[in-house]
Amino acid sequence: MDGAIGFVVAHGDAVDRARLSYLRTGAAPSEEILTTAEIGQAPDGGWPATWGAEVASIDATCFRLAELDDLGALGRPAARRGLDWLASRQHNSMWEEDDSLAGEAPPWAKPGDPEARLYLSANAAFWLSVSDLDAGWGGGQYGALLRPAAQAIVAHIGIDGSWRSFLVSAWLSAAVLHRQDMFYESARIQIMLGDRLSQMSPADVAWMAAALRRVGVAVDDWLLTAARRRLAETQRSDGGWPSDDGAAFDVHTTLAAIRATR
């Protein structure tokens, strides 16, 4: 972890370093940092994607919520508006990007694509689950949305735990089902993820472990133990882990690895 911390300090910006401080010590970021992290929010509460002009995007909003979560800011008004916007975007128990984004959206966010629909549904349901978990409510503010979402996710998971979508959809789905006490269904997916672990990129391992840890999967769980071992094997000499999206995102991957050890 010393190497990972040093990498973020050396290569991250002010927001990245504030995320690191919060993850490691719980230090509250400055108002300036929080305002910077929240910038660009659309009037309806979502955040637009860089590829989507001014139309709020489910994928982009979930990404921004992940950054705000690293700053302990999910309870702030901006994040609450973002979460409420996500909740409002559910349709037939699932989530999909606005049709107006069809021409610009990347494969994982294409309106009308079933693989994108499962990914976006698992991602949106994950952040609504995290919000309810932090609030400590019984059924949660979003409980009425999350139960049918979990059931819809299960309908897209094979009896052997397989899924017809992107790899990220699997661990987000497993996390959502875990939070809904659908432990058997979640475990089926986790077994499949365990089988793939040795072939997964360091970034995928970090994001998977961080997501499962965030929803309360035990730190000594077999999959998380294996994931930490894999991260130890793939950490670079400079302390960081490589991103699948290029060197500019290595800090984000390294912060995910740090988050996975919380």
PyMOL commands that set and color helices and strands:
alter all, ss='L'
color gray80, all
select helices_A, chain A and resi 2-11+14-25+31-38+58-69+77-88+99-101+107-109+114-135+143-155+167-179+183-199+202-214+222-234+247-260
alter helices_A, ss='H'
color red, helices_A
select strands_A, chain A and resi 47-48+56-57
alter strands_A, ss='S'
color yellow, strands_A
deselect
rebuild
show_as cartoon
